[in-house]
């Protein structure tokens, strides 16, 4: 009893700390900014923790990629705003921006002019990434017209007419969590540039040149922020270097753009997703719907209980085996079905991510082989039986 109370208290305190930590860091960051104090360790810790929270929040969002259909009965409200296949490019650009910002802010001595311009260009890259990321999220979903013809006659027509891709309260809360770190980074960068500009203006203003033309050019350079304009052009060679790094690691050179455009339902999206499906989230159907396409290998759409589902070979094999034992040993089938209903449904409720679906798919693989061997030993045409699963019934 005492042990359970201690565990409960510990869990509650852990959850409270997890929820309170971002608020504490943001409050401390505001206080340090007002007092104009700089702490390298604090800012590194704050941005690191903030980045981890962003990854955690995005993982909890659990939206399907653009190439997977949205389940009308599921918890998905839209497709993912970011293509995780190109997450390495996003991380690389973010690290470049953060490293350039840290180097400029916490420098022990003044950088040479060219080095400072290059670092400013790197910081601009990070700022541009934040602006694009915020634009993708803040503008909300822009759903494409969905082809609901496959569900016509299966589901209520009024429901299908009113259904559309949209965000709910939880989605907006997660978007808010994802926007905190990019907004703070932009504010910090702008404040840093203002500080550097003031320092540069003070240095340049005390310099007087004998020749009026040179003195006039010096004043123009101060007022026009020439160094900061040159940093825009410095972004170009930096982007070229980043593209080469991405190619060396097997990524496409335009991966950073594809991370936002190779999506569906968002302002920068260019892809068209499959039409929505109606699926009750039970059994192995969850694996074929949620698992990574390259692993679970979905074959086609099928019909289950008059509802459209995604079908792969593992699902067809399991259903063919069940049909075989139902035809030959009905009593044994009832026992197997009862066990499957009691265990399969609780498990399916935990298959909420592509990773979980992949794990279940791999764990079921040996059993799939057993089913295939049994079908080939007993059935005259095993592949025909497998291929016929979840096909729509023909009506005369």
N, C-alpha and C positions, 0 to 999 in steps of 0.2 A: 504493500500500500504506500509506504513512504517512498519507495523507489519510483513508483509510478508518478507520485506527486512531484518528485524532483525532476523526472524526465519531462513532465508536462510544463513545469515552470521554466526549465531550460529551453524548451521549444518555443514557448511564448516570448521569452526574453530574446531568443535568437531572431524570431520574426520581427519583434519590435526594433531590434538593432538594425536589421536589414532595411526596414522601412524608414527608420530615423536617420541612418547614415547619410543618404543623399541630401536631406534637409540640413543636417549639420554642416556638411561640406559647402553647400551653397551659401548658407548664412556666414560661415567663416570667410568664404571667398569675397562676399560683399563687404564685410568688415575690413579685411585687408586692403581691398580696393579703395575704400573711403579713406583709410589711414595711409594709403600709398606705401604699403609695405610689401616687400618681395621675398617670398620663401620658395626656393627651388623645390625642396622636398615636398612641401605642401601641394604645389601645383602639379607636380608629377603624380603624387598620390591621388589628387582630386580627379585629374583627367583619366588616370588608369582605372580608378573605381567607377567613374562615370562611363567609361567605355565598356567595362564589364557589365554594368547595369543595362546599357543599351543592348548588348548581346543577349542578356537574360530576358529583357522585355521583348525583344524581337523573337526569341525562341518561344516565349509563352504565347505570343500572338498566333503562331502556328497557322499561317495562311498557305494554301496550296500554290504551287508554281503555275505559271501561265498555261502549261501544257496539260494540266489536269482539270477535270470538270469539277465545278462546285456542287456539293451535295445539298439539295434543297432542304433535306431533313437534318443536316449537320449543323455544326457551330460556325462554319466558315461564312464570312460576310462578303468577302472579296478575294481576289488573288493577291499574291505577295507583291509589295511595291518595289522589291529589290530582288534581282536574280542572284541567288547565292553561288551559282557556278562561277561568278566573277567576283566573289568576295575578296579574293587575294588582291585584286587591283584596287578595290575600295580601301582595304587595309593599308596597302602600300602608299597610296596618295594621302591618306589620313596621317600616317606616321611621318611622311615627309613634311606635311604642314605643321604638325606638332613639334617635330625636331627643329625646324627652322624658327618657329616662334620661341622655343626655349633658348636656342642659341642667341637670338637677338635680344631677348629680355634679360637674360642672366649672364651676359658677356662680362668678363672681367676687365677687358680693355676694348677700345674701339676697333672694329674690323676695318680692313682696307676697303676703299670704295667699291671695288668690283665684287669682293666677297660679300659685302653688305647687300649689294643689289641682287646677287644670286640667292641669298637667304631670304630677302624680301619676296623674290619670285617663288621660292618654295612655300613661303607662308601664304602667298596669293593662291597657290594650288590648293592648299588646305581650306582656305576661305571659300574658294569657288566650289569645292566639293560640298561644303556645308550648305551653301546657298542652293545648290541643285537638290541636295537631300531634303532640305526644308521645303523647297518648292514642290517636290514630288509628294510629300506627306500633307502639307498644309492645304494644298489645292483640293484634296479629297479625291474620291473615286469618280471616274468618268466611265460608267459601264457601257459596254458595247451592246448592241441589240442581240438578245439571246434567242436562239432557235429552240422553241419549246414544242415543236411539232412532234418530236419523239415521245413526249409525255402526254400529248393530247389523247383524250379518251381513257387515260390511265388515272389521272388525277383530276381534281375538281377544276373546272375551267376558270372559275372566278379567282381561285387561288393562283393559278398559273398567270392570269392576266395581271394580278396585283403584284406578283413576286418580281423582284429585281435586286441586282447587286447594290448593297448599301451598307453603311457603317452604323454600328450601334454605340452605346455609351462606353462599353469596355474598349472598343477600337479607338475612340477619341482619347480615352485616358492613356492608352499605350502610345498613341501618337504624341501626346503631350510629354510622356516620359522620354521618348526618342528624340524630341526636339530640344531638351534642356541643354545637353552637352554642346551640340552645334551652335546654339544661340550664345552660350557663354564663351565659346571659343571665338566667335565673331566679335563679341564685345571686347574681349581681352586683346584681340589683334588690333582693333580700331583704337583702343586706348594706348596700346604700345606705339602705333604709328603716330598718334598725336604727340606723345611724349618725345619720340625721336625727332619729329618735325620741329618741336619747340627747341630742343637742344641744338639742332642743326641751324635754326634761325638765329639763335643767340650767338653761335660761333661765327656765322657768316656776316651778321650785322656789325660786328665789331671790326671786321676787316675793311679797310679803306684802300682803294687802289688809286694810283696817281692818274692813270688814264681814264677818262670819263666813260669810254666805251666798255672797258673791262669792268668798271664799277657798276655800270648799268646791267651788264650781262649777269654779274653776281647777284644783283637784286632780283632779276627775273628768275634765276635759278632757285632762289630761296622761296619766292612767292609761288612759283609754278610746281614746286615739289618735283624737280627733274629726276631725282633719284628714284622716286616712287613710280614715275611714269616709265623709266627705264626698266624697272622690275617687271613690268607687264611683258616687255619683250624678252626678258630673261626667263619667263615661263616657257617659252617655245623650246629652247635647248633642254630644259629640265623635263618637259613632256616627252621629248625625243628619247632622252636617257631612260625615263620610266618605261616607255614603250619597248625599248631594247631589253630591259630587265624582265618585263612581262613575257616577251618572246622566249627568252632563255629558260624561263620556268614553265613553258608550255602554254602560256596564255596568249590570247589574241591581242594585237597592239591597241585595238579600240575597246578593250575589255571594260574600261571605266564607263564608257558610254553605253555599252550593252547591258551593264548592270542595272541601268535604269530604263532603257528602251526595250529590252527583251523581256518585258513584263506585260501584264494585261490589266485593264480596268483603271489605270492611273493616268495622270496628266501627260507624262512622258512616254507612256506605253505605246508600242508599235505592233505588238503581237495580238492575234485573235485566239482566244481560248476555246476549248471544246464546249459544246452546249451543256447546260447543267443536267445532273442526273438526280433521281429520287432514290434514296437508299437509306435503309434503317440502321446502318452501322453495326450489323451483327456478323459474326462468323468470319470465315476466311475472305469474304468479299472485301473486308476492310483492308486487307493486305494488298490485294490487286489494285485497289483504288488509291491508297495512300503511299505505298512503297515507291522507291526510286525506280523509274521506268527501266533503266539499264539492268537492274537486278531482277525485279519481279516480272518483267516482260509482259505487260498487258497485251492481249491478243485482239480483243474486239469488245463491243457492247453485247450484253445479253439481257434476258428478261427473267426476273425472279419475283414471284408473287405479283405479277403484273406491273413491276417496276423496273426501270432501266438501270443496269449495273455494269461495272467494268469487270471483265473476265480475263484471267490468265490461265495457263496450263495447269498450275497446281490446283486451282479451284475446280477446274473441269475434271481432273483426275480424282480428287476427293469426292466430288459429287457422283461421278461414274461408279466409284467403288461403293458408295452408299446405296446407289440405285441397284447395284448388283446384289448386295446382301439383303436388300429389301425384297427383291424378287425371289431369292432362294431361301433365306432364313428370316422370316418376318419377326419372330420373337427376338432373335439376336439383334436385329436391326432396331427394334424398339428400345432395347437396353442401351445400345450404342448411341442412339439418338437422344435418349434421356440424359446420358452422361455428357454428351456434346452440348446439349442445351444448358445444363447446369454449369459447365465449365467454360464453354465457348463465349457465352454472353458476357460474364464478368471480365474475361480477358480482353474481349473486343472493346470494352469501354476504356481500356488503358492504351489502345492503339490510336494515339492522337497525333503522332508525328511520323514522318517518313522513316526515321531511324528505328522507331519501335516496330513499324511494319516490316522493315528489312530484317530485324532480328527474328520476328515470328516466322517470316518466310524461310530463313535459313534453318531455324529449329524444326520446321515442318518438312524440310527436304528429305530426311531419311524415311519419314512416314510416307511421303509421296512415292518414294521408290518402292516401298512395300506394297502400296496400293497398285502401282503399275505392274509389279510382278504378279500379284494376285489376279489382276485383270487379264494379263497375258496367259496365265495358267488356266483360267476358267472360261473366259469369253472367247467366242469364235472370231469376232471382229472387234478387238479392244479399242483400236483407234477410232473406229466409227462411233463407238459408244462414248468415248471421251469427247469427240468433236460435236456430238449432238447435245451436249449439256447446255442448258440455259438458252436454247434457241426458242423463238416464239412459236407457240402452238398454231398449227394450221387449222383454220376453220373452213368447213365445207359450205 
